[in-house]
Amino acid sequence: MASDSNVVPLSIKKRISHPEGNSNAAFETSENSPKLYPKIATNDIEKRKLSFESGTNFGDDENGDVVLPAITVTNIDDVTTSDEDKGGTLIYKISDWVPPHLTVLFALQQALLSLSTSLAVSLLVAEVVCAEENEDFKAKLLSSTLFMNGITTLLMVTLGIRLPLYQGATPDYVAPLLAMADIDKDRCNNTSPITVFNNITNTTEITFPPGTEEIILNAVQGLQGSLLAAGAIHFLIGATGLVGILLRFIGPVTIVPTILLIGIYMVKSITKFAQFHWGIALMTCAIAIILSLYLANREMPIPVYTRKRGCHVIRYPLHQVFAYHNGNMDINAERQMLALSSNSYDSDGGKDDEFPVSNVTGATDVTIVVVKESRLIYNISDPVPFHLTLLFALQQALLSLSTSLAVSLLVAQVVCAEENEDFKAKLLSSTLFMNGITTLLMVTLGIRLPLYQGAAPDYVAPLLAMADIDKGRCNNTGPITVFNNVTNMTETIFHASSEEIIMTTVQGLQGSLLAAGIIHFLIGATGLVGILLRFIGPITIVPTILLFGIFIVKSVTKFSQVHWGIAFMTCAIALILSLYLAKRDMPIPMYTRKRRCHVIRYPLHQVFSVLIALVTGWLLCGILTAAGAFSTDRNSQDYYSRTDARIDVINRASWFYLPYPGQFGKIDFNISAFVGFCVATIVSILDSISDYYACAATCNVPPPPAQGVNRGIAIEGLCSAIAGVVGCGHATTTYGGNVGVIGLTRVGSRYVFIMVAFIYIIFGVIGKISAVFITIPYPVLGGVLMVMFGAFNGVVLSNLKHVDLSSTRNVAIIGTSLLVGLMIPYWVEAYENVINTGNEKADNVIMMLLGNPNLAGGVLACFLDNTIPGTREERGIAAWESPDKTSADKDTASEFSEGHNIYYPIFFDKYKHSKILRFLPFMPNPAEF
């Protein structure tokens, strides 16, 4: 290779005629130099294609001429080409004639590349029309599919847009068919093959029951007419030019969820094929991944014969091109992700002195973009007047209340206390109390940033997985109505065994959470966080957390289906206030001594959008309850829409209730829950670290030093262990949504969050308050959860901003991890006796592990991300890495509002010169002083 100094940028090269007039030769000249360069292959794609045509094995130029950097060939349908490369990379342009033998070779390559998708779509259609086991019909269906692929491609190239485009069977049309199939599960009764004995031939034969063919043909005929009508509409949209109008309203934010949901919906059908033999299925998947990703930078030696060179070997990435089909759905998803990742952010109209407004939705995390030149009204260490402290603290406390309530109710559902209102009141009191304790310790002893610590939703996923596996665990725990002869009134009581079942389940969670909390603490106290960050980045975290957001759908649906109208109304109010009115400020009357009565404008409706929606829905349910719109029968579907359905829990709740260790009995241990909690611990740690950095940027202070991060994680682990002893059933974690409010209000004082801690402690100690929250009607809660976990999923995806989404490596890892993370839990839940080792306890542990989507998808994502070659920048890990060393001399008043001293523990000045601090990774190093 020639040196870099000889490289001539392609953008300033011009093709000229050969000096001697040879039309078959071409030279290139540079505007920087009159030197003539022989025309060479500009990239590996061109070299390899020229090798096939001419038999020349292109490599580094033997004459020392510059060879441009190679482009790695992937098996995607599309290559994004920069403006610099346009017009110079194709050997054969669209209108060029290609020799017949090369035409056949290239056409065969294109045809085989897309064959697998057409086969898969055809088989899925056969499944829908009840012909899944009718091989003769499937053969006809596949023949029709392949024939139409050819006809459509021919028409597109000759009469259509006339670009070299392949037209194949589209998976997009399969999703509605599968939905129809799920609704009518009995449509295929008596269509399976049966074995009969033929007395004439004395052999057994496979036949189908009478009426099978009629069922199949009726289903197919219905699809024919429907597809004909849809195709006519499709044609009219193109023929009338309506495509341009559609593109005005439909963009990546619409397309990405739509196509992603199709991929998610395919899980059932893919699992149905794979479960016949998981070994072969996973082996096939592994081979495709190895060939397409692990060996992406390798080339296969291929023997070639030409007249000029005889037998010789060329190198071409054939194993990668034909590893597996990366069809239209995959590349579309990649294009859409690229579109999302390239959107510019300019929320303040170019005014550098203003914070961009963050849409606060009450989710546990938000992505925050901060302008560094902005300043807070109250910095981290600034005292705030008491009345303002109380106001700001109440705002922060109420913002996250709904998430803590949701997590507590999900835990109650798992431990079979879904209808035991007294137990739920105690559980919520314990949750709110521990939120206050953890927040207080974090602000005073932990990282000391203004951070709120609340119930961690990450720990609910393994619990829900356990609940799905053991569906009969809650038998005989529901309430029953009896007549009291003494009071001559009906009363609601529970079975005698109900309390024992609940307590046994809670006690198992207590010991498991205690052990996981200790591990959490040790990871922070020993400084192991830095080691984790070397191997776990966005490509691991995003599928892991997103799988929880998808898995929570069942619980949200369970609340919402009580009354879909109220649920959607509650969701709509929250969306309107937080998104549609995001750029509007609410006029608020104020009184001050200086200005007297006046009006200020503040986006109060946005900050409290979730709470306003909750109160509005609650009020509507109260009106409808008073009007008699809901049934009084406990077994009726809309009964839990009533505001008085559980009003007695308020009367029974004590005014003061102090949660204490062992309140639910002796501590036990559940190995299945423990393993699930360990996975959630890793996810929670990395999620909290990203919140630490977001908070520091919002408050315009230096990035958190390693000792501060270690101490913060240690405090979270310690409090998670305490939460396990108290019986909360979940750990605590940092809430990013509260960081967004800091940027909105410009109040970052840690004194405000100390007040938040006391407010939550009061909420937890006063039993009547927790009881009131328990009476929220189910559809109102379902509507709130739609917004919260919907925003939660979106926030999770925003972590991909540091990842190179133009890399097929990254897109393939994320997509495969999501699919497998959904397939395995569905398999465990839908099919019986999938695990049978002969040991019931071992079976339960294995099934819990496989049923946990976080584990199934997260482990696969982590393994692939750390074994498939890729740079740290490409993987997004470089952006997450914290600085290894921080010191006070880096602080400058012109850059930050405050220095590193904000991270020092309380009373640090009294022992900062102690030599023992050098051995504690969660304390500042005395050498810095």
N, C-alpha and C positions, 0 to 999 in steps of 0.2 A: 504493500500500500504506500502511496505517496504521503508526504507529511500533510498536516492540516493546513499549512500555509498555501498549499496548491489547490485547496478546495474552491471551486467556483460555484456560487449560489445559483441554483437552477433558475431563479427569478430574473437574473440578468444575462442569461444565455440566449443567443439567437441562432437559429438554424440557418445555414447558408449553403449555397450550391458548392459542389466540389470544384476546386480551382481548375481542374482539368476537364470539367464538364461531364464527369461521370455521374449519371443520374442515380446509379445504385449506391453511391457512397455519399456520405453526409459528414460535414464537419460542424463543430460548434465553436463560436468565438465568444470571448468575454469582453464586456465593456471596460473591465479593469486592465485587460492585457490583450494585445493583438495576437497572441499565440493561438494557433489552431489546435483543437483537441479532436481526436478521432471520436466519432459517436459511439458511446458505450451503453450497455444496459443500465438504466437508471435505478433499478431496484431488483431485489431478488425475484419478484414475481416475473419481471421481464426476462431476467437471466434464465429462469427455469423453463419458461415457455419457449424461449429461443433454443434452449438445449434440446427440447423435444423435437423442434422443427428441423434444426440443422445438425444435431448430434454434437454440438460444441459444448463442452462442460465449462460454463462461465464461472469465473472466480475472481480473485484479485487480478487486475490488469498486469500482464507480464512486462509491459513497456513502462510501468510506473505511472500510467495515467490514473487520474482520480476516479475511484468508484464510489458512488454515493452510498450513504448508509442503507442497509437492507431493511425491507419492510417485512415483518413477521407475518406469515400467512396463517389466518385462522379459518375456521370452517363456517363463518357467518356468511349471510347472503349479501352483505353489503360492505363496501369499504369506503370510509370517509376520506375524501381527498382534499388536501388544501389547495388554495388557489395557485400556489406555486407549482403544483404537480399536474395541473389540468392540461390535457392535450399531449402530454409526453410520456405517459405510463402504459398506454395500450399498444400492443403489437398489432392487433387487428381491431380497427375501429368498427363502429356499428354497421357502416355500409360496405366494409371491406369483404372481399371474397376470400375464403379459407380453403386450403387444399382438402379434398374429400376425406383422406385418412385422418387428418387432424380434426376435421369437422366431426367425424364419428367419435373420435376419442374425447373431445371436449364435451360433446353432447351427452355421451354416456356418463361422463363425470357429473354433469348437471342433473341428469335424470336420476342416477342412483343416490345422489345427495339428498333428494327430497322424497324418496320412496317411502321411508319409514313413517313420515307424517301422514301420507295418504293411507297407508295401511292402518295406522292407529285410528284415524277418523272413521274409516270404513268399519272397523271392528266395533267402535263405540256406537255407530248407527245400528249395527246388527244387534247389539245388546239392547238398545232401546226398543226395537221392533220385535223383541222376543225370539230372535234367530241366533242367539249367542252360541247355541250348540248345533245349529243346522249348517254343516260345513258346505253343502251344495249351494245354499242361498248366499252364504258369505262369499263364496267364490264368484258368483254372479255379481254381487254387490261391488266387490273389489274390481272386477273387470270393468264395470260401468264407471267406477270412479277414475280408474287409470285412463280409460278411453276419453272421458270428459276432460281430464287434465290436458291431454294432448290436443283435443279440439279447441279448448279455451286458450291454450298457449299459442296455437297457430293463428287464431283470430286476433289475439292481442298483438302479436308481432306483425301481422300483415294489415289488419284493419283498425286496430286499436291505437294505443299511444306509440307503437312501433319501436319502443325501446326493447332491449334484450331482457325480457322479464318472463319468468316461469309462473304459470298459473296452476295452483294445486288445490286439493281439498282443504277447506278452511275449518280449523277447530272452533272458530267463534260461534258457529251454528250448532255445535254439539251441546253447549251449556244449557240452552232452553229445553233440549230434548231430554237431557239427564234430569232436569228439574221436573218435567212431566212424568218421567219414569219413577221418580221418588214419591210423587203424589199418589200415583196409581200402582201400588206395589203388587196388586193381585192380577194385573193385566196378563201376566205370562203363566198363569196356572195351567197345568196340564200341557205344557209345550216342551218338556224335557224328553230326551230320547229314552226308549225302553228296550229291553232285550227280550226277544221272543225266540222260540225254537221252531225251526222249519222242518216239518215232518217229511217233506219231499227230499230235501238235501241233507237231512240229519245234521244240521249245523245251526248255531245261534246267529241271529241277525239283529241289527239295531234298526228300529223303526220309531216313528213318532206317533203319538196318540191321534185319533181322528179329530179334525178341527184345528190342528196346529197350523197347517198351511193357510187356512182361512184367517186365523188371528194375525199371522205375519203379514199377509197381503193386505188386510184391512188397515193395519198400522202403516204400511208403506204407502198405500194409496192416499191416506190422510196427509202424509208428509209431502207427497207429490204436489197436490193442489196448493198446499200452504207455501211450499218453496217456489212454485210457479208465480203466485201472487207477490211474494216478497221479491222475487227476481224482477218482476215488472216494475215494482216501485224503485228498485235499485237502478234499473235501466233509465227510468224517467228522471231520477236525480242527476244522472250523468248527462242525459240528452238535453235537459232543460237548463243546465248550468247551475243547479241548486247547490253544487258542491262548495262553491265559494261562499255562499251564505252560511252553510253549516260550519265552515272553518272559522267564521267570525265568533261563534259561540262555543265551539268545542276545541279544547286545547289539551295539553299534556295533563293538567290537573284533573280533567274529566276522563281522558283515555287511560291513564295509568291505573287508577283503581278499577276501572271496568275490565280491562284485560287481565289484571292481576287476580281479580275475583274469579275469572274463568279458569285460570291456572289452579287456584285454590279449590274450586268446585270439582276439578278433575281428580282430586285425591281419592275419592271413593272408587272410581273405576280403575285407577292405576293400582290401588291397593288390592282390588279384586283379582287382578292378574298376578301381582307379585306374591300374594300370600300362598299361592300353590306351592311355591318353593322359594323361600327367601334367599337361600344360598345362591341359587342360580341367578335370581334377579339382582342381588347385590353384586355378584361377580360381574355380570354384564355391565352394570352401572360403573363399577370400578374400572373395568377395561376401557370404557369410553372416556372416563375422566383422566386416566393415565395417558392415553394416547393424545387427547386433545389439550390437556393442560400441563401435566408433568413433563411431557416430551414436546412441549410447544416450540422450544428452541432447537430441537434436533431435526435432522433431515435423514430420510431413508435412502440407502443406496439402491438404485434401480438399474438393472442391466438393460442396455439399449444397443441396437444394431443399426448402423448406417453404412452406406456404401463408402463414404469417405474415411471413416475411422474404424469401421468394422465393429467388433464387439467391444464395448466399453461400459463404464458405469457413470451414471449421473446421480445427483442427490436432489431429492424433492420431498417435501413434507407430506407424503401420501397418507401416512398413518393419521395425520392430524385432519386432513381434509375429509377423510371418510371415517373418522372416529365415531361420530354420531351425527344425527341431523340437528342443526341449530336453526330451525325454520323461522317462518314469518312471525310467529308469536314471540319467539325469543328476541329477534332483532328489533321488532317493534318496541318491546319492553325496554331494550337497551337504548333505542333512540329517544323514547319518552323520558327515561331516567336522565339521559344527557341533556334533554331540554330543560328538565327541572333543575339540574345541577348548574346550568349555565345562566340562570336568571340573575340579573343584577339586583342589588339591594339598594334602594335609595328612598327611605321612608321619611326623611326630613326635608326633602326638596332641596338638598344641597346646602342646608344651613348647618355648618359644623358646630354651632354652639347649642344644638338641641339634641336631646336623646331621641332615637327612633322609638315610636310608640310600640310596645309589645302587646299583642292580643292576649289577654289573660282569660283563660277558659276554666281554670280550676283544675287542670291536669297536674300531675305530679312533676312534670318537667316541661320546660320551654327552651327554645333556642334563642339566645339573646345576642343581638348585635349592638355593640357599644361604640360610641364616638369618644375617643380618649380625652378630647379637650373639654368634654362636659364636666361639670362639677355638681356634686350633691348639695342640697340645702343643708343637710345634717350628715357629716361624715361619720365613719364608724365609731370613733371615740368621742364624738360630740354629745354632751348632755342635751336633752330635749325637755321643754316645759312639760310638767306633769299632765296637764289636760290634753296636750297634743300627743304625748306619749301614749296615753290611754286610747285616743282616737285612732292613731296609726296602728297600735297593737291590736285593737278590736278588728280593724280592717284586715290585717294579716291573719288573724285567728279565724275569722269567719270564712275567708277565702278557701282555706284548706279543710274546713269542717266536713264538707260533703264527701271528700275522698276517704277520710278516716271512718266516717259512718259506713261507706260502701264496703271497705275492707273488713270492718267488724261484722257486718251482716253476712258477708261471704264466709267468714270463719264460722259463724253460727250455723250457716247452712251445711257446712262440712261436718260439724260435730252433732248433727241431727237436732239442733235447737232452733230450727227455722221458725217454728210456731210457739216456742217457749219465750214469751215476751219478758218474763222476769229475768231469765238467764241472759237474754240479749241486752237488757239494761245494765246488768253487772259487767258484761263483756265490754260494752261501749264505755262505761265508766272507767274500766281498767285501761282501755285504749287511750282515752283522752288524758287520763292521769299520766300515763307513761310518755305521751307526746310532750306534755309540759316538763316532766323531769328530764327527758333527753335533750330538749331544746335548751333548758337551763344549763345543763352540763356542757353542751357543745359551745355555747356562747361564752361561758366562764372558764372552762378547763380544756375544751377541745381546740379546734382551729381558730376560734374566736371571731369568725366572720359572722355577719348578721344572717344566720341560716335557721330555717324552721325544720324541725325533725318530726315527721309524722309516720303513721302506719304505712308499712311498705307493701304495695300491691304485688311485688315480685315474689313474695313468699306464699301467695294464695294459689298460684298455678299448680305446684305439686300437691297441694291439699285437694284441689278440684280433680286432679288426676286420680288420686286415691278414691275420691267419692264416686267417680265414674266407674271404676273397676268393681267396687263392692256396692252394688246398687241396693242390696237388701239389708244394709247395715242399720237403716233407720226404721225398720219395721216395728210397728207398735210404739212409736214415739209421738204420734200425732195426738191432738187434743180430742176429748170426747165430751159430750154434753150429758149431764145427769140431773135428776130431779132431787132437790133437797127437801125432805119431808118436814124438817124443822122450820125452814124459812118459806116453804111453799114456792120456791123459785128454782129455775134451772141454773146450773153452774157448769163451768168448763174446767175439767180436770185432765190430768195425764195418767197414762198407764203406770203401774207401780214400777215397771222396769225402765221407764223412760229416763228418769234422772240418772240411773246407774249407767245407761248407755252413753249419755252425754258426758258424764264425769269421767268415765273410762277413756273416752276419745280425747277429751281435753288434757287429761293427765299424760297421755302418750305424747301429745304435742308439746307439753311443758318441758319434759326432759330432752326432747329432740331439739327444741329451740335453744335451750340452755347450752347444749353441747355445740350447736352451730354458732351461737353467740360467742362462746369462748374462742373458737377458731377464728371468728371475725376479729375479735380483740387481738389475738396473737399476730394476725397478719399485719395489723397496724402497729402494734407495740414493738414488733421485731423488724419492721421496715421491709417486709416482704412485698409491699405494694409495688415497689419499683420493679421487682422481678416479674410480677404478674403483667405489668404494662408492656414488658418486652414481647409477650406472646399473645396477649388479648387486646384486640383493637376493635374499631368500628365494624369490621366485617364479621367478627364473632358476636359482638354485642347486639347489633341491629336485628339479625334473625332471631336471636335468643329472646329479646324483650318483645319483639313484634309477634312472636308465636304466642306469648302470654296474652297480648292484646286481642289476638284472634280467638284464642281458646276461651276467653271470658265471655264470648258471645252467648253461650248457653245460659249463663246466669243472668245476663242483661235481658235476654228474651224471656226468661222465667218471670221477671218482675213486670216487663212491659206488656206481656200478653194478657194480663188481667184487664187492661183497657187500653187498646192501642191508640185511641183518639187522644186521651189525656197524655199518654206517654209522648206522642209526636208533638202535641201542643207545647209541652214543657221543653222538649228538645228545640223546637222552632223558636221559642222565646229566647232561649239562651243563645242560639245562633244569631238571631236578629240583633240582640243587644251587644254581643261581643264581636261580631264580624260586619254585619250590614251597617251598623251605626258606629263602627270603630273610629271613624274620623270626625265624629260629632261630639261636642262637649255639652254636658248637661248644665243648664243654668241653676245655680244653687244660691239661695238667699243667705247672706252672712251679716254678722254684726261685729264691729270692732270699735274701740274707743276713738281711734283716729278717723276712720271713714264712716262710722255709724252704720246704718243699714245700706247694704249694697249687694250686688249680685256678682258672683264669680262663676267661671265656667270650668268644669272638671268632668272627665269621663267616668263619672260614678257608675253609670249604667253598665259600662264595660268591665270595670273592676269587680262589680258584684253581679255580673250577668247570671252566673249559675245560681246564686242565692235568690235573686229576684225571680228567676224561672221556677225555682223550687217553691218559694212562698206563693207565687201566683197559682201554680198547679195545686198546691195544698189548699188554697182558698177556694178554688173552683170545686175541688172534691168536697169541701165543707158545704158549699151551697147546694151541690147535687145531693149530698147526703141528707141535708135538711128538707129538700124537696121530694125525697123518697125515690130518687132515680136509681139507686142501687139496692140490690137484694139484701135482705137481712139473714138469708140462709148461709151459714158458714161454708157449705159445700158449693155454693154458686161461684162462678168464675169472677164476677165483679164485686164480690163481698169485700175483698181487701182494697177496693177503691174507696171504701167508707173511711171517714176520719174517726169514727167511733168504734172501728173494728177492734182496736186494742186499747181503748181509752182506760180500761181498768188497770193497765200496767202503771199509769201515773198515780192512781190512788194507792196502789200497793207499794210503790217505791218509797223508800225512806228519804227524808230530807238530806241526811248526811250519810255517805257511804265511802269508807276509805279502803280502796283496793290494797290487798296485802298478799305476801307470798303464801302459797298454799291454800288460798281461799277456795279452790276447787278440789281440795284433797291432796293426797300424797303425789309426789312427782313420779311419773313413769317414763318409759322410753319406747319410741317406735322407730325402728331402723329405717323403714320406708320413708317416713316423714323426715328423718335426719338427713338422708342422702339428698332428698329434694331440697331441703333447707340449705344444704352446702352449696348446691348449684346456684340457688337464689342469692346466697351470700356473695359469691363472686360477681354476679350481675349487679347487685346493689352497691358493692364497693366501687366498681368502675363508673356506675351512674353517679354516685356521690362525688367522685373526683372531678368529673366534668362539671358538676354544679359548683364545686369549689372555685374552679377557674372562671366560670361565668360570673359568679358573685364578685370575685376580685376585680374582673374587668368592669363590671357595672359600677362598682364603688371607686374605680380609678385608683386602685392600690396595686403594689407589686404582686406578681403571680405568687401563689402559695409556695413556700419553701417545703422541702421534703419533710422536715421535722413537723411542720404544721399539718401536712396531709396525713402523716403517720398518726399523729395525735388525734386528729378528727376521726379517722377510721377506727382507731382503738376505742374512742368514746362511743361510737355507734355500735361496735361489737359488745362493749360492756353493757350498754343499755338494752341491746337485743337479748342478752343473757338474762338481765333483770326482767324484761318483758316475758320471757319464757317462764321464769319462776312465778311471776304474778298470774300468768295464765291467759295472756292476750291472744296467743295463737299465731302471732305474726311479729316480725321485727320492726325496727324503725329505720328510716332513711331520710336523706335530705330531699326537700321538695323544691324543685326548680321553679315552680309557678310563683312562689313567694319572692324569688329573685327578680322575676319580671316586674312585680309590683314595686320593688325598690327603684328600678329604672323609670317607672312611670311616675312615682310620687317624689323621687329624688330624696328619699329619706332612708339612709342606710345606717342609722345609729344602732349599735348593739343594745342600747338601753330599751329600745322599742321591743326587741325580741326577748329581752328578759321579762318585759311585761307580758308578751305573748305567752311565755312559759307559765307565768302565774295565772293567766286567764284560763289556760287549758287545765291546770291543776284544779282550779275552782270548778270548772265544768265537770271534771272527773269526780270530785268529792261531793258535789251537790247531786244526789241521786235523781231528783226530780227533773233536772235538765236533761240527763241521758234518757230518761223515760219519755220525755216529750219528743225527742228525736226519733225514738223507736216507733212512734205512731204515724210516721210519714206514710201516706198511702203508697202501695206498691207501684202503680203506674207512674206516679210522680218520680219516685226513685229510679224507675227504669228509664224515664226520659232524661234525667240528670246523668245517669251512667252512660247513655248514648253519647252525650256531648263530651263527657270527661274521658272516656276510654277511646272515643273517636279522635279527640285531640291528642291523647296519649300516643296512639298509633302514628299519627302524623309527626309528632315530635320525635319519636323513635327514628323515623325515616330521615329526619333532618340531620341526624348524626352522620349520614352518608356524604355530607358536604365536604368532608376531608378526604373522601375516597375517590380514586380515579374511576369513574363510571364508564369511561371509554374503553376500559380494559375488559376484554372477554373473560379473563381470569376471575376478576372480582364479581362480575355479573353472574357467571356460572356458579360460583361458590354460594352467593347469596340465594339464588333461585333454587339450587339443589338442596340447600340446608332447610329452606322454608318448606319445600315439598316433602322431604323425608321427615321433618319435624311434625308435620300434620299426618302423614301416612301411618307412622308407627303407632301413635296413640289411638288413631281411628281403628287400626287393626286389633289392638288389644281390647278396645271397647266393643267393637261390633261382632267379633268372632269369639266363640266359646272355646274354653280349654286350649288356648293357644300356648300356654306354658304349663308343663306338667313334669316336674322333676321328681315327684314322689314325696317332696317335703313341702308342706303347706306354707310354712313361713318363708321358705326360699322362693316359692312361687309368688307370694304376695310382694316380696321385695323386688323381684325381677319385673313383675307386671307394673309396679309403681314406677320403676325406673323407665321402662319402655313407654308407659302411659303419660309421662311428663314431657310435654312438647319442648320445654326449655332445655331439657337434658338431651333429648334425641336430636334436635336441630342445632343446639349450641355446641355440643361436643363435635359433631360433624363439621360445623363451620370452623371451629378452632383448629381441628386437625388439618383440614384442607388449606386453611389460610397460612398455617405454619409449615406445611410441607410442599405446597406448590410454589415454585420460584416466583418472587415478586419483591420489589423494593419497598422499604418502609414508607416512603412517600406515596407510592402507588396504593399501599394497603391502608393508608390513613393513620398509621401508628405514630409517625413522626410528629403529627400535629397534637397528639395526646401526651407526648412525653414531657415530663416536668423538668425544669432545670436541675442539674445535679448539685449545684452549689449556689447559695445565695449569701449575701453579706450586706451589711449596713451601708457600705460605701457605694452601693449601686443605687441608693435612693437619692433622687434629686427632686427638689420641690417643683421644678418646671415640668417634670414628667408625671409624677404621682401626687395625689392629694395628701397621702400619709405614707409613712415608711414601713419597713419590715417589723417595726416594734409592735404593730397591731397584732402580730401573730404570737407574741410572747405570752406564755401562760400568766394567770393572775398571780400577783405577788412575786413575779419572776426576779425583780431587782434584788430581793433579799438573798437569793441563792444562785445568782447567775454566774458567780465565779467558782462554784463547786466543781471539783475535778470529776466527780462521778457523772456529770452531765455528758462527758465525752463518750460514755458507754451506753447512753440511752438514745436510740435513734429517733425517739419522739420528742426530744428536747433540743433547744438550740445549743450549738457547739460553743463552749467558753472561749475557744480560740478566736472567735469573731469579735470578742470584746477586749 
